[in-house]
Amino acid sequence: MNFAIGISLVIAGSLVIGGSFTNPGLAFALASPKNDTVEYPPTPSDALREGLPMNPYSSLCDDFGVYAYLNTKMDLPQGRETVLHFFDSMQKSFPKMTDFERRESGEFVLEEDREQGSYRWVTLDGRRLSTGYVNPPELADADAQHLRVLELAPYHLDFSALDIEALDTLFVFDFSYAGNHDEVVAEALGIGGPLEPLLQIEGSKVLNFEPTIMLSLDDACRLQSRLSIETRTNAYQVRTGQYPDAPISIYFTIRQYWGRQPYKTLAESYENQRRICQEMVDSHVVPNIVRPLAQTISAK
């Protein structure tokens, strides 16, 4: 297996290694994370600790999600009849998905009650169909949902293999923290490396530290992984010392570009991507990223 890596350093403090993936995070409906006026809803983790079954990653973070994104080359249908028929089929498969709306961005959303602590959601926008399960009781529950969406979508939304750009599978870890997100990420992941002297400049404060790395997992660069960390602290908060309780997000994505992939169906590709995602998360992301960040936050 060959791994292709490209690296660039942004002086503001963010290490960026390639990247065109986009991640909405667990609070996927919120405004820009660097906007001064963003308000974050309470995390549902407390509900999970009150008796709901938990997946293997629940104890590592405040909230955990399994997502899948289907990216298309052409616009997906937005007509009333088609959209309602698709979401009606989703509701029949998962009856607790009762909250439906169209957001100001034009995105259609069907989801379960977030206050339950563990909930499903499906969104449809211009060129992307997204499906997610936040705090799934078992990973198999999330897999069943995403496979069902991938099974129904081509028929209800009228697209073929020619229209598929890529399929993404993600694990998302959220940590609630009322403080300088970039500083705590830098402390957890940056100390001891070549960037340490920058972080120790007298009188300086970290304003942005969001490491991102992309790897090619095959020779043709059609199967890729991406690790990224998203912080939600801005300069105003650092200047005033007033920090909201907002999530720091760790995303790990496996992307399969379509067209020359070895899999005939979306379901086959998803199952392969999910397997790779979990193997890499267990071997690399949890011990080297998730646990150090959790320990640093806990020590604050």
N, C-alpha and C positions, 0 to 999 in steps of 0.2 A: 504494500500500500504506500503510495506516495503522498506526501503532504506538502502543498504549496502555500507559503506564507509570505505576505507582504507587510511591511511595517512603516509607519510614519509617526512622528512625534509632534503633538500640538503644544505650543509653549504654554498655553493656559493651564496645562496640567493633565490633559486627557490623552491617553495612549490609544490610538486608533489604528487598527490593522484591517484594512480593506473594508468593504461593506456596503450593500444596498438593501439588506433586509430591513423590514420595519416591524416593531413590536409595540402593541398597544398596552401591554401589561395587564395585571389583574383588574385594575380600575380602568378598563379600556374605554369607558365613555367620558372620561374627564378631559379637561382642557390641557393645554401645554404644561408639562411639568415644571417649566422655568417661569411660568406666569405668576406674578405676585398674588393674584386673587384666587388661585386654585384652592378649593376646599376638598379634602379627602373624606370619604365616608368611613365610619368605624369598620375595622376589620372584623370578619365573622369568626375569627379564630376562637373566641370565648365560647361560642356555641358548640364548637367541635369538642372543647374540653369538658363539656357538660354531658357527655354520654354518647355522642355520635361516633361510629367507627371511624378510624383514621387510616390513611394509606401510609406506606413506609416512610414518606418524607415529611409527614405532618409535624413530627417532633423537631425538625431541623429549622423551621421557619414559622412565621406568623400565618402565612397563607401560601398554598401551593396550587398550581394549575397545570393541566395538560391541554394543549391547544393544537388545532390543525388549521392551516390556511390553504385554500385552493386559489391560486392566482391565475387569471385568464388573460389572453392577449386582446380580446374584444370585450366590449361592455356587456355585462350580464343584464338580463331582462329586468325592467323596472315597472312594468305594467301592473295595474291593480290586480287583475284576475290571476296572472301568473304568480305574483308575489304571495298573494293570499293563499293560493292553492298549495304552494310549496310549504309555507309555514303551517298551514292546516295539517299537512301530512306529517310535519315534524311534531306537532302537538299530539297527533294520534299515537305516535311512537313513544312520546314522553309527555304524558298528560299533565304533569306539574308545570310545564312551560306555558304559562298563561299570560305573562306580561308582554304585550306587543306594542311597539311604537315605531314611528319614523322620526329620527333625530333631525336637528337643524341642518346637519351635514348632508342629509339625504339618505343616510344609512338606515336600513330596516333592522330591527332587533326583536328577537323573541327570547325570553329568559324566564327562569324560575325566580321565586322570591329570594332576594339576596340575604334577607334577615335570617334565613334558615341556617346560614353558615356554610352550607354546601349547596352549590347551585350550577345549573347548566345554562349556557347561552349560545345562540346562533345569530350571526349578523350577515347581511348581504349589502354590499355597496357596489360601486361602479365595476371594478374588475377583480373583486376578491370576495370569496365566500369563506367565512370564519366560523369555527365551532370550538367551544371551550367548556371545560368543567373545572370549576374552582372548588378546591378541597374535596375531590372525589373520595368516597368511602374506600374504594378500591380502584387501582389503575385500570382493571378490566371494565369498570363502569364507564370510564372516560373512553376507552377503546370502542366499546359497543356504540356509544353515541356518535363518535367520529366516523366509524365505519357505516353507520346508518345514513349519516349526512352525505357521505361520498357515494353511497349507493343510490340515494334518491335524486341528488342534484342534477346529474346529466339528463334525466328524463323530465324533471319539472322545469329546469332552467334552460333546456334546449341548447346544450353545447356538446361538442365532440372532442376527441383526443387532439385534433388539430388546434383547438382553441386553448389548450392548457399550456400555461407558461411554466409553472412549477408547483410542487406540493411541499408545504412546510409542516414539520412536526416539532412541537416545542414543549419543554418543561420550564415552568416559571416559578421562581422562589421570591416571595415578598417578605421584607423585614420592616416593621414599623419602627421609626426612630425620630424623636423630636430633637434634632441637633443638626450639625453640619454634616450632611450626607457624604460629600466629597472628601471631607477630612477623615471620617471614620473608614471609608473605603480605602483611602490612601494609607491609613495606619494599618489596616488589616492586610493589604496586598502589596503596598509599595515599600515598606520599611525593609531594609536589608538588600535591596536591589540597586541597580545603577541610578535610579531616580531619587534615592534617599537624600543626597546632598541638596537637591532642589527643594525637597520638602522641609528641610531644616534651615532654610535661609531665615535669619533673624528678622522678626517683625512681619513675616509673610503669613498669609492664610490661604489655604487651598480653596479655589473657587470652582474648579472643575476637574474631576478625576473619574472617568468612565471608561475603563479598559474594555477593548473589543478585539477579538481575534477571529479570523476566518481561516478554515482549513479545507483543502480539497481532499476528498476521501477516495478519489479514483483518478486514473491517469487523464481522463477526458475532462476533469473538473465539472462533471455533471452532478455529482453527489458532493455536497458541501456541508460543513458544520460551522456554526457561528456561536461564540460565547460573547455576551455583552452584559454590561452592568449599567443600569439607568438610575441616576440620582435625581432628586427633586428639590435641591437647595439652590437659591439664587443669591445674587450679590446683595440685594436689599436685606435678606435675612441674615447674611453674614455681617453686614454693616451694623444692623440693629441688635443682633443677638436674639431675635424673636423667631423661633422655629416652630412650625406646626408639626403635629404628629403625622408624618407622611411616609409612604413606603419607599424603600430602596429595593429595586428589582434586579434579579439575576435571570437572564434568559439564556437557554441553550437550545439551539435550533438545528435540525437536520433538514436540509433542502434537497429535493430531487428535481432537477430540471427535466422537463418532458421532451419527447420527440425521439430520443435514442436511448431511453431507459430500458433496462432488461425486464421490466414488469408489464404485463398486459393490462392490468386493471389498477385503479386508484387504491383499492383495498389491499392488493398485494404490495404495492409500494409503501402504503402507510404502515403495514405490519413490519416491513423491513426497516423503515425509518424509525419506528418506535423502539424496535429491538436495539438498533445502533444507539439511539438517543439514551436509553436507559443504561446501556453498557458503558458509554462514555461518561455519563453523569456519575454513575457509581464509582468508576475507576479514577476519574480526574476532577470533575466539577465539585462533588461533595467534599472530598478530603482537602482539596487545595483552594477552593473558593468559598463554598457555602459554610463550612465549619469555621474557618478563620474569621469570616465576617460575623457570624453569629457570636463567636466568642468575644470579639472586639466590642460589639454592641452590648453584650451582656456585662462587660467589665466597666462600661461607662456609668 
